[in-house]
Amino acid sequence: MCPPLPDLKEDVAVRSRQQTKPPPMYKVLLHNDDYTTMEFVVRILETVFHKTTAEATRIMLNVHERGIGICGVYTCEVAETKVESVHYVARENGFPLKCSMEEE
């Protein structure tokens, strides 16, 4: 879950210009299981994460051989949306594919 946004106050005086920090980034991870097919994982990587077939195959093999694979690095909201999309598509197709996110 993303960190909460700071409270904004209407009566704030004009502040000096502050440096803005880039938002924290999150890795989206796919986890291996014994039921989800390799072809389905490649299809998820191509459709949800917009990977080429070669990239999707490489990531799928990492998931298969190491138990986990990084699909991409995104801002919190985008990462959450990707995780939810993977879970939705997997459930709709009868697979228990697990996807998670962690701060980079």
trRosetta pair geometry for C-beta under 8 A, 3 or more apart (Angstrom, degrees):
i j d omega theta_ij theta_ji phi_ij phi_ji
1 80 7.5 57 -116 -101 39 130
2 76 3.8 106 -106 148 104 141
2 77 6.2 0 -62 -63 151 66
2 80 6.6 -73 -35 -35 101 138
3 24 7.7 71 7 27 122 137
3 76 7.4 -127 16 -88 70 167
8 12 7.8 -82 -175 -11 68 136
9 12 4.9 115 83 -45 96 97
12 15 6.9 -23 157 -37 113 105
15 18 6.6 -14 132 -25 126 107
22 25 7.8 -1 130 -39 113 98
23 75 5.0 34 98 -130 139 106
23 76 6.9 -111 161 0 123 94
24 75 7.8 105 78 -141 50 63
24 76 6.6 46 77 -47 92 105
24 103 5.8 -23 164 -141 126 108
24 104 7.4 174 177 40 78 84
25 73 5.1 35 164 169 121 103
25 74 6.8 155 -155 80 80 16
25 75 6.5 -62 -110 -87 60 42
25 103 7.5 111 82 -156 45 62
25 104 4.6 -12 91 22 93 132
26 73 6.9 167 81 -154 33 63
26 74 6.0 -34 63 68 84 68
26 75 7.2 43 18 164 95 14
26 76 5.6 91 -13 -96 133 54
26 79 3.9 -54 85 -36 124 171
26 101 4.6 32 160 176 124 115
26 102 6.5 163 -157 79 83 23
26 103 5.6 -52 -102 -98 76 44
26 104 6.3 -154 -102 -20 20 86
27 70 5.3 -57 -167 -133 115 107
27 72 7.6 173 -148 94 55 32
27 73 5.4 -31 -94 -99 62 80
27 79 7.7 66 74 -127 12 134
27 101 6.5 164 81 -152 46 63
27 102 5.5 -14 55 60 96 78
27 103 7.8 45 13 130 80 6
27 104 5.4 113 -33 -79 91 87
28 49 7.6 -166 85 -98 138 119
28 70 7.2 105 70 -161 52 61
28 71 4.6 -52 96 58 102 109
28 72 5.4 8 39 58 111 74
28 73 7.5 -165 7 -86 76 30
28 74 6.4 20 -25 17 113 112
28 79 5.2 -167 -66 -144 99 86
28 82 5.0 -34 -115 99 160 137
28 83 6.2 -150 -136 -62 105 83
28 99 6.6 4 -179 -179 93 105
28 100 7.6 171 -154 90 52 34
28 101 5.2 -28 -99 -96 61 88
29 68 5.4 -6 -174 -171 117 105
29 69 6.8 149 -154 74 68 36
29 70 6.0 -40 -98 -98 72 53
29 71 6.9 -176 -97 2 17 90
29 99 6.8 162 84 -158 51 57
29 100 5.1 -17 61 64 102 80
29 101 6.9 167 13 -91 82 32
29 102 6.7 16 -9 7 126 101
30 41 6.6 115 167 -147 154 109
30 44 7.6 127 -105 100 140 138
30 45 7.8 -67 -32 -72 153 99
30 59 7.3 84 31 154 130 107
30 63 4.9 -32 99 -104 109 137
30 68 7.0 159 81 -154 50 53
30 69 5.1 -13 55 58 97 91
30 71 5.8 87 -23 -48 100 112
30 86 7.3 -142 -100 -159 94 154
30 97 6.9 -28 -153 -177 98 105
30 98 7.5 130 -161 86 51 56
30 99 5.5 -25 -101 -103 62 80
31 63 7.2 153 -167 -151 7 101
31 67 6.9 -6 -155 163 69 69
31 68 5.6 -16 -106 -101 61 79
31 97 7.7 149 60 -172 74 59
31 98 4.1 -21 50 80 122 107
31 99 7.1 -157 8 -80 85 31
31 100 6.8 43 -31 3 115 104
32 63 5.1 156 -70 162 83 78
32 64 6.0 127 -113 -106 122 30
32 66 7.9 165 -25 79 131 46
32 67 4.7 -99 22 -137 123 45
32 68 6.9 -98 -8 -56 87 42
33 36 5.3 76 61 9 105 100
33 95 8.0 146 69 178 134 89
33 96 5.6 -127 150 86 171 101
33 97 6.6 -146 20 -101 127 44
33 98 6.6 111 -44 5 121 97
35 95 6.2 173 115 -143 101 73
35 96 5.6 60 61 28 134 103
36 40 5.6 -114 -175 76 85 128
36 41 6.0 91 138 -55 116 96
36 90 7.0 -36 -108 -140 126 112
36 95 4.3 77 -103 -168 88 125
36 96 6.7 -125 -46 56 99 60
36 97 4.5 77 -89 -74 154 92
37 40 4.5 97 62 3 87 101
37 41 7.2 -150 97 -5 48 83
37 95 7.5 -102 12 -102 71 134
38 41 5.7 -53 -151 35 36 112
38 42 6.5 37 151 -19 67 103
38 60 5.6 99 -160 165 82 130
38 64 6.5 3 -102 -71 106 137
39 42 5.8 -53 -151 35 32 112
39 43 6.4 34 150 -20 64 106
40 43 5.5 -53 -148 36 35 114
40 44 6.4 39 151 -22 66 101
40 90 7.7 97 155 -115 127 76
40 93 6.5 170 -139 123 131 150
40 95 5.9 160 134 -51 160 162
40 97 7.3 -143 120 -53 120 138
41 44 5.6 -48 -149 32 33 113
41 45 6.4 32 153 -17 64 106
41 56 7.8 162 124 175 72 94
41 59 8.0 -146 151 104 108 91
41 60 4.5 130 109 -121 121 106
41 63 6.3 -144 -168 66 152 152
41 64 8.0 178 53 -51 165 96
41 97 7.0 166 -91 -119 83 135
42 45 5.7 -57 -150 38 32 111
42 46 6.3 29 153 -18 66 108
42 53 7.0 35 -177 -145 118 69
42 56 4.5 96 -150 139 71 119
42 57 5.9 17 -113 -78 119 61
42 60 5.1 -38 -68 -47 76 152
43 46 5.8 -56 -146 38 31 110
43 47 6.1 11 163 -5 67 113
43 56 7.9 101 -36 178 16 149
44 47 6.4 -68 -139 46 24 96
44 48 5.4 -11 -179 14 68 119
44 49 7.4 47 136 3 68 100
44 86 5.8 62 -167 -127 129 89
44 89 6.3 157 -111 94 94 138
44 90 7.3 11 -92 -66 137 89
44 97 7.0 -163 -53 148 164 168
45 48 7.1 -49 -103 52 17 88
45 49 5.1 -37 -155 46 53 121
45 51 4.5 -30 154 38 95 133
45 55 7.2 -153 152 109 125 85
45 56 3.6 153 95 -129 127 95
45 59 5.5 156 -121 69 151 134
45 60 6.5 -118 -9 -52 145 94
45 71 6.3 -145 -118 -132 88 101
46 49 7.5 8 -29 58 7 77
46 50 7.3 32 -175 -123 38 19
46 51 5.7 -88 -90 64 45 75
46 52 7.6 14 -114 -167 87 9
46 53 6.6 11 -90 -84 125 59
46 56 5.0 -31 -53 -66 80 157
47 50 7.7 -2 179 -69 11 49
47 89 7.6 153 90 -125 133 166
48 71 7.9 -10 98 178 108 145
48 82 6.0 114 162 -150 111 80
48 85 5.0 157 -131 115 118 127
48 86 5.7 86 -170 -73 178 77
48 89 6.9 -136 -59 9 123 150
49 56 7.7 149 70 -97 114 92
49 71 4.8 -124 -94 174 154 108
49 72 5.4 177 -149 -18 114 127
49 82 6.8 60 -84 -148 81 125
51 55 4.0 -128 -173 94 106 117
51 56 4.3 141 99 -61 123 82
51 59 6.7 -65 -148 8 172 137
51 71 7.7 -111 -40 -160 132 78
52 55 4.7 92 50 10 79 102
52 56 6.7 -146 89 -6 37 90
53 56 5.7 -56 -142 40 29 112
53 57 6.2 32 157 -22 64 107
54 57 5.9 -55 -147 35 27 111
54 58 6.5 28 154 -19 62 106
55 58 5.8 -56 -151 35 31 111
55 59 6.4 26 155 -15 67 107
56 59 5.9 -56 -146 39 30 108
56 60 6.1 33 154 -22 65 109
57 60 5.6 -53 -143 37 30 114
57 61 6.4 30 156 -19 63 104
58 61 5.9 -56 -152 35 29 110
58 62 6.7 32 149 -19 62 103
59 62 5.5 -51 -154 33 36 115
59 63 6.5 38 149 -19 66 102
59 69 4.7 127 -175 157 75 138
59 70 7.3 -108 -134 71 106 48
59 71 6.3 83 -171 -102 150 58
60 63 5.6 -51 -151 35 34 113
60 64 6.3 32 151 -18 66 108
60 69 7.1 -113 -80 23 16 170
61 64 5.4 -53 -142 40 34 113
61 65 5.8 17 163 -6 69 113
62 65 6.3 -64 -134 47 24 97
62 66 5.4 -23 -177 25 66 119
62 68 7.5 -42 138 98 93 41
62 69 3.8 115 93 -104 109 109
62 70 7.7 -39 113 22 152 64
63 66 7.1 -62 -108 56 12 81
63 67 7.3 -47 -169 138 46 9
63 68 6.4 -18 -121 -159 63 10
63 69 3.8 -73 -58 -3 79 120
66 69 6.9 117 61 -68 112 74
70 73 7.4 2 178 -53 119 82
71 82 7.1 -177 100 159 137 138
71 99 7.6 -8 -5 -142 145 111
72 82 7.3 -130 58 -139 118 171
73 104 5.8 36 -141 -67 121 143
74 78 3.8 -115 170 94 129 115
74 79 4.3 169 74 -58 108 78
74 82 6.5 129 20 -6 157 136
75 78 5.0 81 56 15 79 106
75 79 6.8 -150 88 -9 33 92
76 79 5.8 -61 -146 37 26 110
76 80 6.3 26 158 -19 64 107
76 101 8.0 126 -138 139 57 149
77 80 5.8 -52 -148 34 30 112
77 81 6.5 31 154 -18 63 106
78 81 5.7 -56 -151 36 32 113
78 82 6.4 34 152 -21 66 105
79 82 5.7 -53 -148 34 32 112
79 83 6.4 32 154 -19 65 104
79 101 4.3 102 159 -126 122 148
80 83 5.8 -54 -149 35 31 111
80 84 6.3 28 155 -15 65 108
80 101 6.8 -85 -73 10 51 155
81 84 5.8 -56 -147 40 30 110
81 85 6.2 34 154 -23 65 107
82 85 5.6 -54 -147 35 30 114
82 86 6.5 31 155 -20 64 103
82 99 7.4 -121 127 156 82 141
82 101 7.8 108 69 -72 105 120
83 86 5.9 -54 -151 33 30 110
83 87 6.5 25 154 -14 64 108
83 99 4.8 -173 -136 114 70 109
83 100 6.5 46 -126 -120 128 19
83 101 5.5 -94 -53 -27 135 106
84 87 5.8 -57 -148 39 32 109
84 88 6.2 33 155 -22 66 108
85 88 5.7 -55 -146 36 29 112
85 89 6.2 22 161 -12 66 108
86 89 6.2 -60 -144 41 27 104
86 90 6.0 26 158 -19 64 113
86 97 6.4 -104 163 113 100 120
86 99 3.9 60 87 -12 148 157
87 90 5.8 -57 -142 39 27 112
87 91 6.2 27 159 -19 64 108
87 97 7.5 -152 -102 86 46 84
87 98 8.0 23 -95 -127 90 39
87 99 6.2 -127 -49 38 80 108
88 91 6.0 -59 -150 36 26 108
88 92 6.3 25 154 -19 63 110
89 92 5.6 -55 -146 37 31 114
89 93 6.4 12 158 -3 65 112
90 93 6.1 -73 -151 48 27 99
90 95 4.5 -90 -164 78 84 95
90 96 7.0 65 155 -156 123 2
90 97 3.9 -132 -120 41 145 106
90 99 7.8 173 -16 -12 142 109
91 94 7.6 47 -173 -69 30 22
91 95 7.6 -100 -65 57 24 58
